[in-house]
Amino acid sequence: MQTYQQLPLPAGQPPLRSEGTYLIAGDLVEGLGMVYAQALRQDFQARLVLIGRAGLPHAEHWEQWLVTHGPQHEVSRLIHQLQSLGAVGTDYLWFSADLGDAAAVNAAVAESLAQLGEIHGVFHAGVMGDRASCPMPELTQPTCEQTLRPKVQGMQVLRSALAGQNPDFVLLQSSLSAVVGGVGFGAYAAANAYLDSLATQYRGRTPRWVSINWDACRQDDVPQTTGSAWLDRAMTPAEVWQVTQRVLAQPHLSQVAVSPGNLRDRIDQWIHHPETLSANPLTTSTDPAQRSQLTSEYVAPRNAIETAVAIAMQELLGIEKIGIQDNFFELGGHSLLAIQAVTRLRKEFQVELPMRAFLFEAPTVAGIAKMIEENQVKDADQAAIADLLNDIESMSAEEVEKQVNLRS
């Protein structure tokens, strides 16, 4: 029977080379890939091979993307991060590919070896859990395959593409969901358990394989208070990088679970006594004594969007009446319920609602509604800009000049 014991992680010398070449593959928008990329460039002046998810713009199209999309769009933020790494083609190579597509990955690796030489380390950084949550009634075969593909088939393809290479290590970004489970994480936990099994299977071999089961991680180093003890302890990029180096510095480790709290207590709660997870002291907000536990007075929704957000929260939390200033976490919510709320609101309003903004910046009805409104405006503006650019591309120089004069 598998067990876990607490482990000290002393500082040491990780097998990272100055000006070495490192391959980072996976979802660079949602995963930890860009944390690794920025740290390797800053601390080791490393040359990088970056393989992001399929559908991301090529480097020659970045400026056009930034013109037609807002700065808060997740891909816009990624492009700015990529531009901060140095010169594409010299300091790093950039590819956008489905990791399960053998032809695309083989071509990217072959081009990288030809331009940069041997690869000294591999980081597999898949999507984080907020994108992979799926309620069990919706866990269809295609949904499972979508979650499993980048980690199962993706690792098989990557291993094949790197055949003949002998990197110092292969580091896999796994998840604590493979240890403690989680509502909505059926396929996601299975995909990460596969990565853990790879690290265990290749223990003691060369190259070294190691899997890290991450808990909640943030994408910035600015401390914030959300009202959720679990989220307030989420690891910052600096902490992620420090832990990664310490794990790599211990050559005997093949799998490490990283938990901000006592892991045994969490396993006991989630695995042995899951009934305690459903206990919610705020079962209904009609009881004045229960509203007294909140830091805000009840304020009713003011428009249709706030009403829809409040209804979504009420149904998920089992609370009859939620005001626009009530904190989601003070109401008894947690990150897994937040994922379900965001998934529902994305479908209902057809907008890109950032999960991490919900968790860390605006966990209230009013805050979420404001984000939805802002994203609706951005989507409309971006569509108008895209239509204008398409019109301009089809015009002659004289027609463009005429239109500009008319508009001015």
N, C-alpha and C positions, 0 to 999 in steps of 0.2 A: 504494500500500500504506500502510495506516495505521501510523503510528509514534507513539511517546511520548517526550517529553524532560522532564528534570527542570526544575521551575519554582519560582522563589522566590515566596513569597506575602507581600509586605510589608503592614504594617498600613495601612489607609486608611479612607475614609469610606464605609460601605455605604449604599445607597439605602433606608434604613429611617427612617421618620418617627416622631417623638414623638407618641404618642396616635393613630397611624395605625390602619387597619383591615386585618387580615390573615386570609386564609382558609387553613386547614390541613386537608387532606383525606387520608384513607388509613386505615391501621391504626394507631390511636393506642395500642393495647396493645403491639404488637411493634415498630413502626417508631420513627422519630426525631421523630414529631409532637409528643409532649409535651415533648421537649427544646426544640424551637422555641417551643412555647406558653409554657413557663415563662420562657424567656429574653426573649421579646418583652414579656411582662407586666412582668418585673422591670426590664429595661433601658430600655424605651421606653413603658411604661404603655399598651401597645397594646390595642385592642379586637379580639377574636378571633371568627372563625367556625370552629367545629370540626365536621368531619364525620367521625365514626368509622365503623368497620365495622358492618355490619348485626347486629342482635341484642343490642346493648348497651342497658342500662336507661335509660329517660328520667329526667330530673332528679327528677321527683316520686316516682320509685321507688327512688332511691339509698339512702335510709335503710332501707327494707325489705330491699334487697339486702344491705347491710352487716350486718343482724341475722341473716340466713340464710346468710351465707357468711363464711369465715374471713378474717382480715386479710391473709393471704399469697396469697389468690386474686388472679390477675392483674387481674381486673376490679375487685376491691376496691381494689387499689393504684391503678388508674386513677381510680376515683371520688375517692379521697383527693387525688390530684394535681389533679383538676378542681376540687375544693372549695377548694384552696389558691390558685386563680387569681383568686378574687374572687366576685362575685355573678353567678350564671347569669342571663341575660336582660338584664344591664346591662353587665358587664365582658366577657362573652363569651356567644355563643349555642352551644348544643349540639344536634347532630343525630346520629342513628345511621342509616346508610343504606348500601346496596350501591352503590358508585360506578358500577357498570354499569347501574343503574336510572335511566334518564333522568328519569322522572316525579318520583322522590324527590329527586334532586339538583337538578333545576330548582326544585322547591318550596322546598328549603332555601336556595338562592341567592337566589330571589325574596324570601323572608322576610327574609334578611340585608340585602339592598339596601334593603328598605323600612324596616328598623329602624336600620341603622347607616350607610347611605349607601354611597358608592363604596368599592371594595376596592382597597387600595394595593399588595398583594403576595399571591402565591399560593405555598404550599408543598405539594407533593405528597409524602406520606411513607408509602410502602407497607410491607408486611411485610418483616422481615429474613429472611435466608437460612435460619435454623434451623427456620422453619416451612415453608419451601418446598422442602426437600430431598426428593427422590423417586428411588429406585433405578430404573434404566432399564427393568427388566422390569415395573415398576408404573406406568410413564409412559403411562397411557391417555389417550384424547382428553378425557374428563371431568376427569382430573387436570391435564392441560395447561391446559384452559379455566379451571379454578379458579385457577391461578397467573397466567394471562395477563389474566384479566378485570379486576382492579382497576387494572392498569397500562396495558393497551391500551384496552379499552373504557372503563375509568374515565377515562382522560385525554381520550378522544374526547367522552365525555358532559360532562366538566367544561369543556372548551373551548367546547362548544356552549352550555352554561348561562351562561358568562361572555361570550358574544358581545355586543359593544357596549361592554364594559368595557375600560379601558386601564390595567392595573396597571403598577407600575414594573418588575416582574419576575415570572417564573414559575420557581420553583426545583424541580427534580425530584430526588428521592432515588433514585439508581441504585445499582448494586453493582459491586464489582471483579470479580465473577463474569463480567460482560460483557466483561472484558478478559482474564482469565486462566483462565476456566472454573471447573471444580470438580466433583468426583464428586457426582452426584445433582442437579446444578444445570442440567440441560438446559433445562427450561421456564423456570426462574427467570432464567438467563442471557439467554434470548431475550426475556423480558419487559423486562428492564433494557436490553438492546440497543435495543429499540424506543424507550425513553425517551431514550437517547443520540441516536438518529437524529432525534428531534423537536427536540432542542436544536441539532443540526447544521443541520437543515433551516431553522430560523428564525433562524439566526445573522445578526446585523446588522439584524434587524427590531425593530419596536416592537409589543408589549412585548418586553423582553429575556427570552430563554429560556436557562437554564443547567442542566446536569446534573452532579451530583457522584457519582462512583463510589466509594462508601464501602467500606472494609475492615471488619474486626470493630470493633464499637462496644459500649460498656458502657452500662448505664442508671443507674450511680451513679459518684460521683467518689472512692470509697474505694479506695486502691491495694491490690492483692492479688497474691499469687504463686500460680500454678496449677501450675507445672512445665512449662508450654508457653510457649516464648519468644514465639510468635505471639500467644497470648492475653494474655500479660503486657504486650504492647505495644498492646492494644486501646484505642481512643480513649475517653476519658471524655466525659460530656456537656459539660463546660466546654471541652474541646478541640474537640469537634464544633461548638459554637457559635462558637468563635474562628475555626476554619477557614472556616465558612460565611460569617461577616462578611468575612473577607479575600477569599474568592472573589467575593462580591457587590461588593466594592470595586474589582474589576478589570473594567471594562466590556467589555474585549475577549475575556474568557473565555466559552466556551459549554459546554465539557466539561472536567472536571478529575478525574483519578484520584488518590485519596488512599491511599497505601500506607505503613505504618510502616517497611517495609524497601525495599531497592532494587528498583524495579518491573521494570527490565530483567532482573535476575537471576530474578525470579519468572516472568516471561514465558518466559525461556529454559528454566526448569525445567519449567513446566507445559505449554508449547506445543511447544518444540523438543526437549526431552529428558525426556518424561514418565516414561520407564522408571525414572528415579532416584527417583520418588515411592514406588515399591513396595519400595525398599530399607529393610529393617527389621532393625537389628542384634539385636533380641530376637526371634528367630524361634521360640524355644521356651523355656519356663521350666524344663525338666527338666535343663538344663545348669547346674550350680552356678556356673560362671564367669559365666554370663549373669545369674543372680539377684544376683550380687555387684554388678551395675551399679545395682541398686535401693537405695533408702534404707530399705526395710522388709524384715523377715523374713517368710517365708511363714506365713500364718495361714489355716487352712481355713474355708470358710463354716460358719455356725452354725445356719442355718435355711433354710427353703425359698426365701424371697425372696433372701437373699444367694447361694444356689446358682444361682438363675435369672439373677441379675445377672452372676455370675462366668461362667456359661456363655455369656451374650450377649457379654461382653467377649472371652472366649477365641475364640469363633468369628469375631468381627470382626477381631481382631488376629492370628489364626493362632498363638496361644500355647496350649500344652497345659494349663498350670496357673497360675491367677491367684488370689492370696490376697486377703483382704478389705481389707488395708491397702495394697495395691499401687496406686501412682498411675497412672491411665490414661495420662497423658502421658509418664511415665517409661518406660512399656511400649512407647512408640512410637506411641501414639494421637495424633490431631489432631482439629480441630474437625469435619471432615466425617464422620469415623468416629463422633465423639460424637453427631452429629445422627442417624446411623443407629441407634446404640444407644438413644438416648432414644425415637425413633420406635417401635422394636421393643418397648421396655418399656412405653410408653404403651398399646400395643395389647394386650400380654400381661396387664397388671394393670388396665387400664381406669381409669387415674388421670391427673390433670393433673400431669405431671412437668415442672417448669420447666427449660427448656433452659439458661438462664443460670445457674441454681443449680448445675446439673451442671458447667458449664464453670468457674465461678469459685469455687464454695464446697465441693463435695464430689465430686471426681473419683476416688473409690475405691469399691469394692464395698460396703463398710460404709456410707459416706456416702450412696450412691444408694439402698441398701436402706432406710435410715432415712427418707429423703424419701418413698419409696413407702409405707412403713408410716404415716407421718404423714398423707399425703394420703388413704389409705384410711380412717383414723379421721375425718378432716375431712369426707370425702364422706358417711360414715355419719351423723355428727352433723348435717350440713347437711340431709340427707334427713329426719331425724327432726324438726328444727326446722321445715322446710317443711311436713311433714305436720301438725304441731301448729298452725301458723299457718292452714293450710287449715281445720282443725277449728274453730279459734276464729272464723274468718270466717263459718262456717255456724251458729254458736251465737247464742242471744239473750244479752243482758246478764246475765240471771238465771242462765243455764246456765254462762256463763264464771265468774261469781262462785262458783257452786257447785263447779266444777272446781278453782278456785284454792284454796278452803277445803279440799277433799278432799286436794289435793296437799300443802298446808301441814300 
